Amino acid sequence: MTDWITTPVDARVLRGALDVEATEHGVLPHRLPARARRQFPDGYLAMVEAQPSGVRVAFRTGATAVELDVLPTKTVYPGAPATPEGLYDLVVDGRLTGRTTVTGGNVRTVDMTTGSMETTPGPPGTARFSGLPAGAKDVEIWLPHRETVELIALRTDAPVEPLPDRGRRVWLHHGSSISHGSNAAGPTEIWPAVAAARGGVELVNLGLGGNALLDPFVARALRDTPADLISIKIGINLVNTDLMRLRAFVPAVHGFLDTIREGRPEVPLLVVSPILCPIQEDTPGPLAPDFSGRQLSFRALGDPAERALGKLTLNVIREELARITAQRAAEDPNLHYLDGRTLYGEADFAELPLPDALHPDTAAHRRIGERFAEHAFHARGAFAADND
């Protein structure tokens, strides 16, 4: 019999969340603050911001056994291959040492063509880890990046205390489903987590699947969240939703950057354009799911000739982001630009193609994260320690 000690799961043992909501079962981490959540009607965005990409239960303990009771909500897409079970990654003193799944939970069914959702209730489950090394250690349980997870109870066989401040810089990142984690296998394998580990920083990930759309409430969340480093990866969602034309895009980018600078005027701010995505390099959106093959893929429905009418493509967006950041950097020396094809370009696509024509797999996530770290955190990079 194990003599369990139960520790309340609250903001003291959570990292990577901007808000924690009390629920019927426990607490629900959010990656957008309550004010922002009141400002959008989109049920899909409500779903993805509550998926805890980059969020972890973090504490210091001498425990050798840990249990975390949770109520996950798993998402299924009719007509698409089954989504793999969400993984809970155990990181001890910075090293991945365990991985598990949790059975049960709610099931949310999402129709990719209409956006409608229906949730079927299910029972909670437990993520269990044993055989941890003896002695005091820093423990993190990284939560599944593609499942909503209500946290019910944390149990250990030794006392728990919040992690001490290690003096690590906080990196706040915003992007699309690729930053959210897309097809990466586990939560520590999404490219921002890979880059954060390489750079020795604390990650707050506002990668929002399908929703890197220059929304003002996201800009305000970036402005109001304490951070030492900020990056925004803009482009792919604006093209594949066919949300705006060039006339609206340029002032929207300026407005987004202006809002961030209202609260963080001197923080290193890195603007990253899209990685290579051949189906949208010169073809506008919208994008549509394609179920005709053996696996789900995506195709662009626009006409390349529509670029002359102001429709956006990835190449248009890269040109404009490079121009805008160069223009602003004349008065903002802490503003930087990175072409996303530096992280994943033509040679990478030939070696590690996008499985669904849109999202990178685990190996490509690792490469993108490693390259981001090389460019951003090196001695002359935007996030170099002596630049702060």
PyMOL commands that set and color helices and strands:
alter all, ss='L'
color gray80, all
select helices_A, chain A and resi 11-13+34-37+43-49+177-180+191-199+216-224+236-240+246-263+278-280+304-309+314-329+340-342+346-351+362-376+385-387
alter helices_A, ss='H'
color red, helices_A
select strands_A, chain A and resi 5-7+14-15+19-22+27-30+56-61+65-76+88-92+95-100+106-110+117-120+125-130+137-142+148-156+160-161+170-175+202-207+229-233+269-272+287-290+297-300+335-338
alter strands_A, ss='S'
color yellow, strands_A
deselect
rebuild
show_as cartoon
